[in-house]
Amino acid sequence: MAPSQRSTRRSSARAANRSLSPQDIAHGVSVLTQLDTHRQAAGASAASLCLVEPEDKVDSPCPIYHSFRTSDPENPNRLINFSHHEFERLWSQVRMHISENWNVGRGRKCEQTPKNVFFMVLTVLKHCGKWDVVASIFRFKTGAFQKMILSFAGVIAPFLYDRFVASVANKFTMEQLVLGGNTFDHHPYPRYATDVTFQQSNMPSGKMKERASYYSAKHHLHGHKVEVSVLPNGLALNCTKHYLGIKADIEIFRHNHAFHLQHLLKSSSERNMTDEGPMKDKYPDSWCVLADKGYQGLADDFRVITPIKKRPLQQLTLDEGRTNDRIAHDRVIVENYFGRLTTLWAMCSDKYRWDKNNYDMLFRSCVALTNFHVRILPLRDEDGENYSNYLKRLQLLGNGMRPKRLEVQRHHREKRRMRLRGMLTDHIERPLSGSHRIRAMAKSDSESEDLLNHESYVFS
């Protein structure tokens, strides 16, 4: 190393280790203090201003949900039936499935985050109605919003049903229900209770035969029927596909026989359990199922407990009346479940106006979400009252539409009568000549008689 370099390093080392003079210290402290004073003054000068968050940029991975929640903490409950913590709990159970199956593969991707779309799907299920109404709330174009929601629902619906409905059957076996004290009060041997719910839909625009298949004579409305089976603890374990309104409840039960035979069958460990229920000798390997009077006649094929039917010109005895009351008391769990279902989700209670091909997907999603809600808040008597009000509303709608329907039918029959009479008059007064006159007169008499007979038969 050169001598000049060594001397330079020694001088710099001495300069680094020397102490500062009082004048240098005072000057340095004064400069830094002045800078800090200016910084504090600049912050204090903005204290009187109002902080305005930019509306188009929210520092959140799911800005739509975050915006509604920060605006009012009660907004999530108003829009999706779940509080913030309940929604986060639900999201934690579906997040992995959505991340693996949503917005994957080739093609154009959705720009919205999965959590935002899930929040909007729940909003759609709760409020239903017209697509443009809900789309306008989230500032989407109607077509794009509908496509996004249905695409996302197609991904999440099967998972929701398997996670919250189908798994219930394996988790709450008859043995688990007995050990947990969750059997029915008056009938400890039925596995579950079954019933059908009806929902009004648009009347199809096809031929009369097709339209008649949607018509329910009980409700005087066109719509769909779905059978749901509910455990004594208030959780649904099965939901069938939808059937047309003309289908009888007992026929829907028979179509779903594979499920009933499988889940009423006693397991090897359950065959040693006490069973003092009715028809135990006829069905020793099966548990019972509770149903209403619309299922009378199923006892030949299933171990079904139904109310006692009143005999012609006779009244039920006191014991028979008490038996029916006990059955109704235990069966109320299904009505309570339907009450919770129709109260939470307008998709299951309002008139269904959307594509019927999406009905099962959306309805099953609502059943799965209702099971999640029941686990948070068990069923109550007020749920049964809500379902009773729902049935009364259907009855009011059906009775209100009957006079209009009868008037349309009367007008149609009158027009047909006049049309047939005009055809008959034209046929009789048509001029004929030559050798065809005699044969035409004989044929005309025969056809006229047929038209009159047909007219009298149709309008009789």
Secondary structure as UniProt FT lines:
FT   HELIX           3..17
FT   HELIX           22..45
FT   TURN            46..48
FT   HELIX           63..71
FT   TURN            73..74
FT   HELIX           75..80
FT   HELIX           84..101
FT   HELIX           114..127
FT   HELIX           131..137
FT   TURN            138..139
FT   HELIX           142..161
FT   HELIX           162..166
FT   HELIX           167..171
FT   HELIX           174..179
FT   TURN            180..181
FT   STRAND          190..201
FT   HELIX           208..212
FT   TURN            213..214
FT   STRAND          215..216
FT   TURN            217..220
FT   STRAND          221..230
FT   TURN            232..233
FT   STRAND          236..239
FT   STRAND          243..244
FT   TURN            245..246
FT   HELIX           249..255
FT   HELIX           257..264
FT   TURN            268..269
FT   HELIX           270..272
FT   TURN            278..282
FT   TURN            284..285
FT   STRAND          288..290
FT   HELIX           293..295
FT   TURN            296..297
FT   HELIX           298..300
FT   STRAND          304..305
FT   TURN            312..313
FT   HELIX           318..344
FT   HELIX           346..348
FT   HELIX           356..358
FT   HELIX           359..376
FT   HELIX           381..429
FT   TURN            434..435
FT   HELIX           436..458
//
